[in-house]
Amino acid sequence: MSHGYLLGSSFYDAVDVVLKINDEIEINSSAIHSPRPRSSDKRQTSPHPHHIKLMDDGLHAYSVDMGTDLVSVYSIEDHKLNIITEATIDSPLSSGPRIMRISRDNRFAYLLHEISNAVAVYSIAYFNNVEQAALRFDETQRISTLSVDMNVENSAAGCALTEDGQYLLVTNRGENTLVLFKVDTNSGALSFSDRIQTGLTPRDICLVGNQIVVAAQTSNMLQLFAIDTNLHKLVLLHEVLDVIAPVGFVN
């Protein structure tokens, strides 16, 4: 956000906040996620916001709640969160949305579901009403992250768009794979390109151009992959061992 303000979320307290930082930390605005039990899965017995992000326009933010199968969308004015109810994404029962990525041109959104192991694609429509600039998400596709011939217990984990918007990458914990989808930049649609084995329990993804660092938590390992853009394939370049239980990156 702008200088002196931070956008944050609490997985267990189920609250999104704008923090003001000026010699001390104070809550400038907050929004509480309402309970909506979805399944007996411990991830869904109460609200659990998992991913919050400011959109590139600086006017909106979204919060992905794994516990309620909802993505809340806010407009931001004077560093305050204002819910846009008509923009809320209501995911299918027990799908467990985890992370959402938005294309650089702000036309498409890609919502990864941890429990149902699927990516939902949305077109984003922007419009103005008398009170505020608003937006709407319309689902256009839903595609599995798993191999059709693989029957394993799995939780989708990492999700990232390449900077050029040509590819979406996803990690699968259980199947232990990194999956490459090709993006149709005109329609936003995804098509499967490649799948490659990773270390055990691949978590977060960090992109450096067309190279991908994967945190393989249970294997205590970082792996570096590259995208062969001619063949639309993944290639393992390097592995670093003895990195204890890596789970995420900051870049």
N, C-alpha and C positions, 0 to 999 in steps of 0.2 A: 504494500500500500504506500501512500505518500509518506514523506519523511516524518518520523516520530510516531507512526502507527503500525501495529501488527495485527494481522488476521489470524485467529487461532480457533481450535476446537478441542473438546475433551471427550475421549472415547467413552469413559465411564460416567462422567457427570452429564453427558448428553447436552452440551451447551456450546454454541458458537459465540465467539466474542471478537470485538475490535478493542485492542489494547492501546492506550495512549502511553507513550514512553517519554517522559520529560523529568529526569532526575529520580523519578519514581514511576512505578507501574500502576495504572488505574484502568478500570474497565470503562470504556467509553460507550459501549453498546453491547447488548447480549441478546441471544435468542435461544430458547429452550426447545429441544426436540420432544414432542409429545409421545407417550407410550403407544405402541401398536404391536403387541405380541404377534409373531408370525408363525413360529414353529417351536418345537421343543429343543431345537438346537440352541446351545448356550449362547451362541452369537446373535440369537434373535429373540431372547426372552425379555429384552429391554432395548431402548434406543442405544445405538453405538455409532456415532458419527466417525467415519474412518478417514475421510479425505475432504479438505476444504481448500478452495483456491479462488483467487481473484481473477476475473476474466480480463482479457487484454484491453477491453474498452475502458477499464478502470471504473465502470459504473455498476457492474454486477459481480456477484460471487456465487459459488455453489458449494453445497455441503452434502456429501454422499453418506447416507446412513445405512450401514449393513444390517442393523437390527430391525429397522422398520420397512425396508425395501423402498425407501424414498430418497430422492434427491431434491433438497430444498434449494430454491433460487432466490437470491436477495438482490434488491437494488440498494446501492450505497450512496447516501447523500449526507454531507456533513459528518462523514465517518460513522454513520449509523446504519445498522442492518434493518432493512424493510422487506419482509417476505412478499414475494410475488406468487400468490397461490395458484394462478392460472398457468404458471411455468413449471410447477412441481412435476417431477418425473415419478410415476407410480409403477415400480417394477413388479413383475409377476410374483405371486406368493412364494416365499422362501427362496428367492433367487440370490439374495445377499449381495447387493451392489457394493463394490469396494473402492474403485478408482475411476475417475472420468478424465479423459483427455479431449481437448478441443483443437481442431485444425487451426493453423495460423491465420487463415482467412476468415475464421469465426463462422464458417458455414455448417460445420458438422461436429458432432460430439460422439465419443466412443466410450461407452460405459461397461467396464469389466465387472462381472458378477462372480464372486468368490465361490458361492455355494452351488450354483447351477452351471458353473464353468462355461460361460458364454459371454460374448461381446455384443452389446446392442448398439446399433448405429442410429443416430438421430440427425435430422436436418434441423437447423436453427432458423427460426423466422423472427425478424425484428420488426416491431411496430411501435407507434406512439399512441398513448391515450391522453386524456386531459390532465392526468396527474404525473405521469412518469414514462420514461422510455421503458418498454417491456419486451419480453421475448417469449417464444414458445418452442418446445422441443417435440418433434414428430418422429416416432420410430419408423425406420425404413428397412431395417434388417436385423436379424439376430443369428449369430453364427457360433458354433461350438469351438472351444479351445482344445478339445481332446481328439485323439485319433479314434476313428470309428472302430478299429479292431483292438482297442485297449480297454479293458474293464478293470479299473483300479479306483481306489478311494483317492480323490483329488481335490485340491483347493487352488483355484487360480490365484495368482499373487501379484506379479509385476505387470505393468502396462505402460508402454511408451510409444509416442509417435516420433519418427525421424524428423529432423529439422526441415527437410524439403517436403514433408507431408506425403511421401511416396509409400511408406511402410508403417505398419503397426506391429509391435512386438509384445508378446505375452509369455510369462513363465507359468508353468504348472508344477505345483508341489504334489508329489504322489506319482504322477506320470514321469516327473523329473525331465521336463523338456522346455526348450525355448522355441516358440512358434512365430513364424514370419507370415504376415498377411500383406498382400499388395493392396494399395488404396487406389480406387478410381477417383481421381481428384475432381472430376466433373459431378459425379453422383454421390461420392462419399462411400460407396459400397466397398466391402472387403472381399477378397478372394484368397483362399489358402495358397501359400507359396512353398513353405518348407517347415520342417520340424527336425530339431536336432537334440540329442541327449545332452543333459547337463549333469553336474554333480547332484548330490541328494539335497532335496528341499531348496530349490532355487527361489529366491525371494525377489528383491528389488533389482531394477535394471537401470544402468546409467549409460546414456548415449554420448559418444564422442564422434560426431560426424556419422559415418556408416559403420562404426565399430561399437560394440555393445559389451559392457562389463556386467556380469551376472554374479550376484552374491549367492553362493551355494552353502546354505547355513549348516546343514548336518555334515557335509563333507569338509567343513572348515577350509573353504577354497574360494578364490576369485577366478573367474574364467573370462577370457577375452575372445569374443566372436566378431566376425566381420560379415557384411552383406555383399555378396557378389551380385552387383546390380545388372550384370549382363544375363546371368542365369537365374536371378532372383532366388538365390540359395544362401544358406548360412554356412560359415566355415569357422572351425575352432582354430584360433591363432596361438593361444598361450594360457597356461594355468599357473596360479600362485598358491602354494599349499601353506598350511599352518597359519591361516588367518582365522582366528577363533570365532566361530558362529557369526559370520557376517550376515546382516539383514538389510542394510540400506545405505544410501549414498546422499551426499549433498554436493551440488555442483552449481 
